[in-house]
Amino acid sequence: MTEIAPRIAVDETVAFGKPVIAGTRIPVDLVVGKLAGGMTTEEVAEEYRLVREDVLAALDYAARTLSQESVQPVR
């Protein structure tokens, strides 16, 4: 497993190489999706046996990844 950001790692043999919370098989997109669906940080942490810092790291990684994205309007 290779850490690509604090608390975030990738491994081609885990979750099809998608970013996960380091030391787990829990994908970052799952954590962010649960938050978007209305769960609190504490609820996500409890449900997936994470600590608050793991959940916040997923949000931070998602925000930094999106900030680097370039969007082209469709015409």
N, CA, C and O of each residue as an XYZ file, in Angstrom:
300
protein
N       0.844     -1.174      0.000
C       0.000      0.000      0.000
C       0.893      1.241      0.000
O       1.865      1.319      0.751
N       0.553      2.202     -0.845
C       1.317      3.437     -0.960
C       0.482      4.602     -0.451
O      -0.629      4.834     -0.926
N       1.023      5.332      0.518
C       0.306      6.493      1.035
C       0.452      7.632      0.038
O       1.567      8.018     -0.314
N      -0.683      8.172     -0.419
C      -0.671      9.259     -1.407
C      -1.045     10.599     -0.798
O      -0.885     11.643     -1.431
N      -1.536     10.569      0.418
C      -1.896     11.772      1.180
C      -1.969     11.318      2.632
O      -2.028     10.118      2.900
N      -1.965     12.252      3.563
C      -2.086     11.828      4.959
C      -3.332     10.971      5.181
O      -4.456     11.394      4.907
N      -3.103      9.753      5.684
C      -4.167      8.791      6.001
C      -4.872      8.205      4.778
O      -5.851      7.478      4.940
N      -4.413      8.493      3.572
C      -5.028      7.984      2.339
C      -3.978      7.171      1.583
O      -2.839      7.608      1.418
N      -4.378      5.981      1.125
C      -3.433      5.100      0.443
C      -4.095      4.439     -0.764
O      -5.319      4.405     -0.891
N      -3.242      3.916     -1.643
C      -3.713      3.120     -2.774
C      -2.907      1.836     -2.851
O      -1.735      1.790     -2.476
N      -3.558      0.803     -3.342
C      -2.930     -0.498     -3.564
C      -3.751     -1.155     -4.661
O      -4.968     -1.290     -4.533
N      -3.098     -1.561     -5.728
C      -3.847     -2.121     -6.856
C      -4.618     -3.377     -6.490
O      -5.530     -3.770     -7.218
N      -4.274     -4.021     -5.373
C      -4.987     -5.231     -4.958
C      -6.117     -4.948     -3.966
O      -6.794     -5.871     -3.515
N      -6.318     -3.681     -3.631
C      -7.374     -3.299     -2.685
C      -8.303     -2.301     -3.358
O      -7.854     -1.283     -3.884
N      -9.584     -2.589     -3.341
C     -10.619     -1.690     -3.881
C     -10.306     -1.259     -5.314
O     -10.542     -0.111     -5.692
N      -9.773     -2.189     -6.106
C      -9.470     -1.931     -7.516
C      -8.519     -0.749     -7.707
O      -8.560     -0.075     -8.736
N      -7.661     -0.500     -6.708
C      -6.678      0.579     -6.803
C      -7.223      1.957     -6.479
O      -6.525      2.954     -6.659
N      -8.460      2.029     -6.003
C      -9.050      3.320     -5.628
C      -8.454      3.785     -4.296
O      -8.037      2.958     -3.484
N      -8.412      5.089     -4.068
C      -7.904      5.580     -2.779
C      -8.778      5.094     -1.625
O     -10.006      5.144     -1.693
N      -8.125      4.626     -0.571
C      -8.809      4.137      0.618
C      -8.214      4.799      1.858
O      -7.147      5.408      1.800
N      -8.915      4.671      2.969
C      -8.365      5.096      4.240
C      -7.215      4.143      4.546
O      -7.404      2.927      4.548
N      -6.029      4.682      4.803
C      -4.841      3.858      5.031
C      -5.095      2.813      6.115
O      -5.675      3.105      7.161
N      -4.647      1.588      5.837
C      -4.801      0.494      6.787
C      -6.170     -0.154      6.762
O      -6.453     -1.034      7.575
N      -7.038      0.277      5.823
C      -8.380     -0.298      5.705
C      -8.654     -0.618      4.237
O      -7.803     -0.418      3.371
N      -9.836     -1.108      3.986
C     -10.309     -1.330      2.624
C     -11.477     -0.395      2.319
O     -12.265     -0.650      1.407
N     -11.581      0.674      3.080
C     -12.708      1.598      2.965
C     -12.359      2.716      1.984
O     -11.486      3.537      2.267
N     -13.039      2.753      0.824
C     -12.739      3.764     -0.187
C     -13.101      5.181      0.260
O     -14.090      5.397      0.959
N     -12.283      6.123     -0.156
C     -12.523      7.535      0.142
C     -13.885      7.956     -0.394
O     -14.618      8.674      0.286
N     -14.233      7.522     -1.599
C     -15.513      7.950     -2.173
C     -16.701      7.448     -1.360
O     -17.740      8.107     -1.328
N     -16.573      6.307     -0.710
C     -17.647      5.809      0.151
C     -17.829      6.734      1.353
O     -18.955      7.086      1.706
N     -16.729      7.122      1.974
C     -16.783      8.007      3.137
C     -17.409      9.348      2.753
O     -18.302      9.842      3.441
N     -16.935      9.932      1.653
C     -17.453     11.222      1.209
C     -18.932     11.096      0.826
O     -19.728     11.987      1.121
N     -19.292     10.010      0.181
C     -20.686      9.781     -0.194
C     -21.604      9.667      1.009
O     -22.722     10.180      0.982
N     -21.156      9.009      2.057
C     -21.959      8.894      3.277
C     -22.173     10.262      3.910
O     -23.266     10.562      4.389
N     -21.132     11.093      3.914
C     -21.268     12.455      4.438
C     -22.235     13.263      3.578
O     -23.072     13.998      4.102
N     -22.119     13.127      2.264
C     -23.015     13.836      1.347
C     -24.460     13.383      1.538
O     -25.394     14.155      1.321
N     -24.635     12.135      1.941
C     -25.966     11.594      2.163
C     -26.582     11.999      3.493
O     -27.728     11.660      3.785
N     -25.814     12.728      4.299
C     -26.377     13.240      5.539
C     -25.827     12.663      6.824
O     -26.178     13.131      7.907
N     -24.981     11.665      6.733
C     -24.396     11.121      7.957
C     -23.426     12.143      8.546
O     -22.814     12.918      7.811
N     -23.290     12.142      9.844
C     -22.318     13.019     10.492
C     -20.948     12.361     10.473
O     -20.818     11.161     10.230
N     -19.945     13.157     10.729
C     -18.576     12.634     10.815
C     -18.512     11.511     11.840
O     -17.894     10.474     11.604
N     -19.150     11.728     12.968
C     -19.129     10.728     14.046
C     -19.852      9.449     13.637
O     -19.404      8.352     13.970
N     -20.968      9.579     12.919
C     -21.708      8.397     12.470
C     -20.887      7.573     11.480
O     -20.850      6.346     11.565
N     -20.235      8.249     10.548
C     -19.396      7.539      9.571
C     -18.248      6.844     10.292
O     -17.962      5.675     10.034
N     -17.597      7.562     11.192
C     -16.477      6.978     11.930
C     -16.927      5.744     12.702
O     -16.243      4.721     12.690
N     -18.057      5.830     13.364
C     -18.551      4.698     14.145
C     -18.944      3.523     13.256
O     -18.598      2.378     13.547
N     -19.664      3.805     12.172
C     -20.134      2.723     11.298
C     -18.980      1.957     10.640
O     -19.067      0.742     10.457
N     -17.911      2.655     10.288
C     -16.805      2.015      9.569
C     -15.566      1.815     10.424
O     -14.496      1.497      9.907
N     -15.708      2.001     11.736
C     -14.604      1.811     12.682
C     -13.387      2.667     12.325
O     -12.250      2.196     12.304
N     -13.666      3.925     12.048
C     -12.617      4.890     11.739
C     -12.525      5.878     12.895
O     -13.356      5.870     13.804
N     -11.517      6.717     12.848
C     -11.452      7.829     13.789
C     -11.819      9.087     13.018
O     -11.759      9.122     11.789
N     -12.194     10.107     13.752
C     -12.628     11.367     13.137
C     -11.598     11.875     12.126
O     -11.964     12.379     11.064
N     -10.325     11.745     12.455
C      -9.252     12.226     11.578
C      -9.242     11.502     10.235
O      -8.874     12.095      9.221
N      -9.641     10.225     10.211
C      -9.732      9.484      8.951
C     -10.816     10.080      8.059
O     -10.611     10.259      6.859
N     -11.961     10.384      8.645
C     -13.072     10.950      7.890
C     -12.685     12.326      7.345
O     -12.954     12.638      6.185
N     -12.061     13.133      8.177
C     -11.628     14.457      7.731
C     -10.541     14.358      6.662
O     -10.483     15.197      5.763
N      -9.690     13.354      6.748
C      -8.656     13.151      5.730
C      -9.289     12.813      4.386
O      -8.799     13.245      3.343
N     -10.375     12.042      4.402
C     -11.085     11.714      3.163
C     -11.651     12.977      2.527
O     -11.557     13.164      1.314
N     -12.235     13.834      3.341
C     -12.767     15.100      2.832
C     -11.654     15.985      2.286
O     -11.802     16.593      1.226
N     -10.557     16.055      2.998
C      -9.428     16.871      2.561
C      -8.885     16.358      1.231
O      -8.615     17.144      0.324
N      -8.726     15.041      1.114
C      -8.228     14.453     -0.128
C      -9.180     14.761     -1.283
O      -8.737     15.136     -2.369
N     -10.482     14.605     -1.053
C     -11.463     14.886     -2.101
C     -11.413     16.355     -2.517
O     -11.465     16.665     -3.708
N     -11.314     17.249     -1.555
C     -11.265     18.679     -1.868
C     -10.005     19.023     -2.661
O     -10.069     19.782     -3.628
N      -8.869     18.472     -2.258
C      -7.622     18.764     -2.981
C      -7.640     18.165     -4.381
O      -7.113     18.764     -5.318
N      -8.235     17.001     -4.528
C      -8.332     16.372     -5.845
C      -9.227     17.196     -6.764
O      -8.886     17.417     -7.926
N     -10.358     17.648     -6.255
C     -11.270     18.468     -7.060
C     -10.675     19.824     -7.407
O     -10.955     20.367     -8.476
N      -9.864     20.373     -6.525
C      -9.276     21.684     -6.796
C      -8.296     21.634     -7.965
O      -7.989     22.664     -8.565
N      -7.807     20.445     -8.286
C      -6.865     20.277     -9.392
C      -7.571     19.915    -10.693
O      -6.939     19.850    -11.748
N      -8.867     19.681    -10.622
C      -9.628     19.254    -11.792
C      -9.926     20.427    -12.716
O     -10.239     21.531    -12.272
N      -9.824     20.162    -13.982
C     -10.144     21.179    -14.993
C     -11.424     20.727    -15.693
O     -11.528     19.592    -16.158
N     -12.383     21.627    -15.757
C     -13.678     21.310    -16.368
C     -13.843     22.117    -17.648
O     -13.619     23.328    -17.660
N     -14.228     21.454    -18.707
C     -14.464     22.107    -19.986
C     -15.970     22.121    -20.256
O     -16.601     21.065    -20.244
N     -16.552     23.287    -20.497
C     -17.990     23.331    -20.775
C     -18.318     22.638    -22.101
O     -17.544     22.692    -23.057
N     -19.466     21.998    -22.134
C     -19.928     21.342    -23.348
C     -20.707     22.372    -24.157
O     -21.572     23.069    -23.625
N     -20.396     22.461    -25.439
C     -21.082     23.438    -26.310
C     -21.836     22.756    -27.390
O     -22.471     23.417    -28.212
